[in-house]
Amino acid sequence: MRLTAPGSRADGRPLFHPIRGVLAEAGHAARGSGTPTADPEDPAHGTGRPALAVAPAPDFYMLEQRRGDAVLQRGLVGAVDLAAVSSRRLHKHEGVIDAQVTVQERLLRRRGGNDEPILLMAPSLGAVSDYLDLLAATPPDSVIVAADGTEQRVWACGNPAMIAQALRLADPQLLVADGHHRLEAALRFHRSGGEGGSSAASRILAVAVDSSRFPPALSAIHRVVPDIDIDQAVRTASRFSRVRPLPVRFEPPRPGHLVLCGMGQSWEISQICRSLAESRLRELPQQWHDLDAALATHVLIPELCAAQSVERPFSYTHTLPSPMARGQVGVVLPSPTLTQIWRCAESGVALPRKSTSFTPKPEPGQLSYLFEHERPGARALSA
């Protein structure tokens, strides 16, 4: 899929910038910066923290995630220009919670930058992807192993001018797959004049993945409704939808279907009454009217809660709700498609909150983008 964004190059600003990356890995350093030494004057010495190595000059990086011999993801790391949001080259697809944005902005100020890249998807990165494939055949500069056994490998690209030219030719459109709250925090920080309005604060650390080569694992985020009886919930749902019993251990639902589960029972919900859906969704974006997340959150759950006079808010879960749970009902959603997400993003409409989960996500702390190292005259020293 190739999205169009009229005038996307009008301001002439690069979309992605090289960074003076900070690799946090004991015994490894950004290429060319030298391996950190066990110097007692080094702030990392004796603290149990990994040594930090600051790149001597701005560069792009490659992040690869693999499990065993299987490459899960490979992407380009740099600082994406926040102006790309207003120029419609960087597309958000989910709304944010203000309190979480406030927390992220606090963290941004305290850290003086980012130590976790937001995850971006591009329909294509053009020749950049070919270069990353070649780079992957060389030894990485840093390797860490995540708790689940996934290896996270980082390379300094070593040719920022060539990467920048390839990016200009590819002119990619980027979708924010993960990191909406961090992105919004960075936008607020920049608008408030953070870092004196410096160019460093007008960017955010990001990894861009060519989804044509490394399609993300895309799953739904489910709902759990407390203080509700599943038998009564099923009777209520049968008044406005098609209800079909399922085995207790059910398969994830198909698009257009939801699952209610609890107390050792599971039921498929489909064909929700169109007039009821239109009534409950009439104040919401038209693009939501056929989205399973919107039907679950704004139609099915409110109807079930109203029938049982339940006022406590539901919660979200990335894992399948247990069909054996008591005193609550799980609402299981089908996975959205990348096409659905791009369609809403292109139209400027955010999906319902907590609609999607993209994986794999980069681990925080391995590669950082700190404002102090982007200032003119900053020294490239082990920190």
C-alpha positions in Angstrom: 0.0 0.0 0.0 1.3 3.5 -0.8 -0.4 6.4 0.8 -0.3 9.9 -0.8 0.2 13.0 1.2 -0.2 16.2 -0.9 2.5 18.7 -0.2 4.5 16.3 2.0 7.8 17.7 0.7 6.7 21.3 0.7 8.7 22.4 3.7 11.8 20.6 2.4 12.6 19.3 5.8 14.2 15.8 6.1 11.8 13.3 7.7 14.5 11.3 9.5 17.7 12.6 11.1 20.9 10.9 12.2 21.7 11.0 15.9 24.7 10.9 18.2 23.4 7.7 19.6 24.3 6.5 23.1 24.8 2.7 23.2 24.3 1.3 26.6 26.0 -2.1 26.6 29.0 -3.0 28.8 32.0 -3.8 26.6 30.3 -2.5 23.4 30.5 1.0 21.9 29.1 2.9 19.0 31.3 2.2 16.0 34.4 4.4 16.1 33.8 5.8 19.6 36.1 3.3 21.4 35.2 0.8 24.0 34.5 2.3 27.5 37.2 1.7 30.0 36.9 0.8 33.7 37.8 4.3 34.7 36.9 5.2 38.4 36.1 8.7 37.1 33.5 7.2 34.8 30.0 7.7 36.3 29.1 4.1 35.3 32.1 2.7 37.2 31.1 0.5 40.1 27.4 1.3 39.8 26.4 -2.0 38.1 25.0 0.0 35.2 26.1 -0.7 31.6 28.8 1.7 30.4 27.6 4.3 28.0 29.3 5.1 24.7 28.4 8.2 22.7 28.9 8.1 19.0 31.6 10.5 17.7 29.3 11.9 15.0 25.7 11.8 14.0 24.7 8.5 12.4 21.7 6.3 11.7 21.5 2.9 13.3 19.9 -0.5 12.5 17.9 -2.4 15.1 17.3 -6.1 14.4 15.3 -8.4 16.6 15.7 -12.1 16.3 14.9 -15.3 18.1 17.3 -18.1 17.3 17.9 -18.0 13.5 14.6 -16.2 12.8 14.7 -12.5 12.1 11.6 -11.0 13.6 12.2 -7.4 12.6 14.8 -5.1 11.1 14.5 -1.3 11.1 16.2 2.0 10.7 16.8 4.1 13.9 17.1 7.8 13.9 15.3 10.9 15.1 12.0 11.6 13.3 11.1 15.2 12.8 8.0 16.1 14.8 6.9 18.5 11.9 6.1 15.3 10.0 2.9 15.0 12.0 1.5 18.3 10.7 2.8 17.7 7.2 0.9 14.3 7.2 4.0 12.2 6.6 3.8 10.7 10.1 0.3 9.3 10.9 -1.1 8.6 14.3 -3.8 6.0 14.5 -4.8 5.9 18.2 -6.0 8.4 20.7 -4.1 9.1 23.9 -4.9 9.4 27.6 -4.0 12.8 28.9 -2.7 11.5 32.3 -0.3 9.1 30.5 1.0 11.9 28.2 1.7 14.0 31.3 3.7 11.1 32.8 5.7 10.6 29.6 6.4 14.4 29.3 7.8 14.3 32.9 10.0 11.4 32.0 11.2 13.1 28.9 12.2 16.2 30.9 13.9 14.1 33.6 15.9 12.0 31.1 16.7 14.9 28.8 15.7 12.8 25.7 14.5 9.4 24.7 15.8 5.9 25.6 13.1 4.0 23.9 12.3 4.4 20.2 8.7 4.7 19.1 7.8 2.1 16.5 7.0 3.2 13.0 5.7 1.2 10.0 6.5 2.2 6.4 4.9 0.5 3.4 8.4 0.7 1.9 11.8 2.2 2.8 13.1 1.7 -0.7 16.9 1.2 -1.1 17.3 1.7 2.7 16.0 -1.8 3.2 18.6 -3.2 0.8 21.4 -1.5 2.7 20.1 -2.8 6.1 20.1 -6.3 4.7 23.8 -6.0 3.7 24.7 -4.5 7.1 23.1 -7.4 8.9 25.8 -9.7 7.5 28.4 -7.8 9.5 29.0 -8.1 13.3 26.7 -5.9 15.4 27.9 -3.2 17.7 25.7 -4.1 20.5 23.6 -7.2 21.5 21.2 -7.5 24.5 18.8 -10.4 25.2 15.3 -9.5 26.3 13.5 -11.4 29.1 11.6 -13.5 26.5 14.9 -14.6 24.9 14.7 -12.2 21.9 18.0 -10.8 20.8 18.2 -7.1 20.1 21.1 -6.2 17.9 22.3 -2.7 17.0 24.6 -1.6 14.2 25.8 2.0 13.5 25.1 2.4 9.7 28.3 4.4 9.1 27.1 6.3 6.0 24.5 8.8 7.1 24.6 10.9 3.9 23.8 7.9 1.7 20.9 6.8 4.1 19.6 10.4 4.0 19.6 10.4 0.2 17.9 7.0 0.0 15.2 8.3 2.4 14.6 11.4 0.3 14.1 9.2 -2.8 11.8 6.7 -0.9 9.8 9.6 0.7 8.1 7.1 3.0 4.8 7.6 4.8 5.1 6.4 8.4 2.5 5.0 10.7 2.9 5.2 14.5 2.6 1.6 15.5 3.6 2.0 19.1 4.5 5.1 21.2 1.5 7.5 20.7 1.8 8.8 24.3 5.6 9.3 24.0 5.0 11.1 20.6 2.4 13.4 22.1 4.6 14.1 25.1 7.4 15.1 22.7 5.1 17.4 20.8 4.0 19.1 24.0 7.5 19.5 25.2 8.6 21.1 21.9 5.6 23.4 21.8 6.3 24.5 25.4 9.8 25.6 24.3 11.6 22.7 25.9 15.4 22.8 25.5 15.0 26.4 24.5 13.2 25.3 21.3 16.4 23.5 20.1 16.3 21.4 17.0 17.1 18.3 19.2 13.8 18.8 21.0 11.9 19.0 17.7 12.7 15.3 17.1 12.0 12.0 18.8 13.9 8.7 18.7 12.2 6.2 16.4 12.7 2.9 14.5 11.1 2.7 11.1 10.3 -0.8 9.8 9.6 -1.7 6.2 6.3 -3.6 6.7 6.5 -5.1 3.2 9.6 -7.0 4.4 8.9 -7.4 8.0 5.1 -7.4 8.6 4.3 -6.8 12.2 2.5 -9.2 14.4 -0.8 -7.4 14.9 -3.3 -8.4 17.6 -6.3 -6.9 19.4 -6.5 -5.6 22.9 -9.5 -7.2 24.7 -11.9 -5.9 27.4 -12.8 -7.2 30.8 -16.2 -6.1 32.4 -16.4 -6.5 36.2 -19.5 -7.3 38.3 -21.5 -8.8 35.4 -23.3 -12.2 35.1 -22.5 -13.9 31.8 -25.9 -15.7 31.6 -27.8 -12.4 31.8 -25.2 -10.9 29.5 -25.9 -13.6 26.9 -29.7 -13.1 27.2 -29.3 -9.3 26.7 -27.0 -9.7 23.7 -29.5 -12.1 22.1 -32.0 -9.3 21.9 -29.9 -7.3 19.4 -27.4 -9.7 17.9 -26.8 -13.2 16.8 -25.5 -15.3 19.7 -23.9 -18.8 19.2 -22.4 -21.0 21.9 -18.7 -21.9 21.6 -16.4 -24.4 23.2 -14.9 -23.1 26.4 -11.5 -23.1 24.7 -12.4 -21.1 21.6 -10.4 -19.9 18.6 -9.8 -16.1 18.3 -12.8 -14.6 16.6 -13.0 -13.6 12.9 -13.5 -10.0 11.8 -17.2 -9.0 12.4 -17.4 -11.3 15.5 -16.9 -10.8 19.2 -16.7 -13.4 22.0 -18.1 -13.2 25.5 -16.6 -15.6 28.0 -16.7 -16.3 31.8 -17.9 -18.8 34.3 -16.8 -21.7 32.1 -18.9 -20.5 29.1 -18.1 -18.8 25.8 -20.4 -17.3 23.3 -19.9 -15.7 19.8 -21.6 -12.4 19.2 -22.2 -11.2 15.6 -24.6 -9.3 13.4 -25.3 -6.6 16.0 -28.4 -4.7 15.1 -27.5 -1.9 12.7 -30.0 0.6 14.0 -28.8 0.1 17.6 -25.1 0.5 16.5 -25.9 3.6 14.5 -27.7 5.1 17.4 -24.9 4.5 19.9 -22.2 5.5 17.4 -23.9 8.6 15.8 -21.7 11.1 17.7 -18.5 9.2 16.7 -16.5 9.2 13.5 -18.2 7.5 10.5 -15.0 5.4 10.0 -15.7 3.7 13.4 -19.1 2.3 12.5 -17.7 -1.0 11.1 -14.8 -1.4 13.5 -15.1 -4.3 16.0 -13.3 -2.3 18.7 -16.0 0.5 18.4 -18.8 -2.0 18.4 -17.4 -3.7 21.5 -16.6 -0.6 23.4 -19.5 1.7 22.5 -22.4 -0.7 21.7 -22.1 -4.2 23.2 -20.5 -3.3 26.6 -22.7 -0.3 27.3 -25.8 -2.4 26.5 -24.7 -5.3 28.8 -23.8 -2.9 31.6 -27.1 -1.0 31.4 -29.1 -4.2 31.6 -27.3 -5.1 34.9 -27.0 -1.6 36.3 -23.2 -1.9 36.3 -21.3 1.4 36.5 -17.7 0.3 37.1 -15.4 0.9 34.1 -14.1 -2.0 32.1 -10.4 -2.8 31.8 -8.1 -3.7 28.9 -6.0 -6.8 28.5 -3.4 -7.8 25.9 -3.9 -11.5 26.8 -7.1 -13.5 26.1 -9.5 -13.2 29.1 -9.9 -16.4 31.0 -13.1 -18.2 30.1 -13.1 -19.6 33.6 -13.1 -16.2 35.4 -15.9 -15.6 37.9 -17.7 -12.3 38.6 -16.6 -10.8 35.3 -17.0 -11.2 31.6 -14.3 -11.1 29.0 -15.0 -9.5 25.6 -12.6 -10.9 23.0 -11.9 -8.9 19.8 -10.6 -10.1 16.5 -7.3 -8.7 15.3 -7.6 -5.6 13.2 -5.8 -5.5 9.8 -3.0 -3.2 8.7 -5.2 -2.0 5.9 -8.0 -0.9 8.3 -5.4 1.0 10.4 -3.8 2.8 7.4 -7.3 3.7 6.1 -8.2 5.5 9.4 -4.8 7.0 9.8 -4.8 8.4 6.2 -8.2 10.0 6.8 -6.9 11.6 10.0 -9.3 9.6 12.3 -7.8 7.9 15.3 -9.0 4.4 16.1 -10.9 3.7 19.3 -8.5 3.7 22.3 -6.6 0.5 22.9 -7.6 -1.1 19.5 -4.2 -2.5 18.4 -1.1 -4.2 19.7 2.0 -4.2 17.4 4.9 -6.5 18.1 7.8 -7.0 18.4 8.6 -3.7 20.2 12.1 -2.4 20.8 13.5 -2.8 24.3 14.2 0.5 26.1 17.6 1.6 27.2 19.8 0.0 24.5 20.1 3.1 22.3 19.3 6.6 23.5 18.8 10.0 22.0 19.8 12.6 24.5 19.5 16.3 23.9 22.8 17.2 25.5 24.7 15.2 22.9 23.0 16.9 20.0 24.1 20.4 21.1 26.9 22.1 19.0 30.2 21.3 20.5 29.1 18.3 22.6 32.0 16.0 23.3 31.9 12.3 22.2 33.1 10.7 25.4 32.1 7.7 27.4 29.6 8.9 29.9 
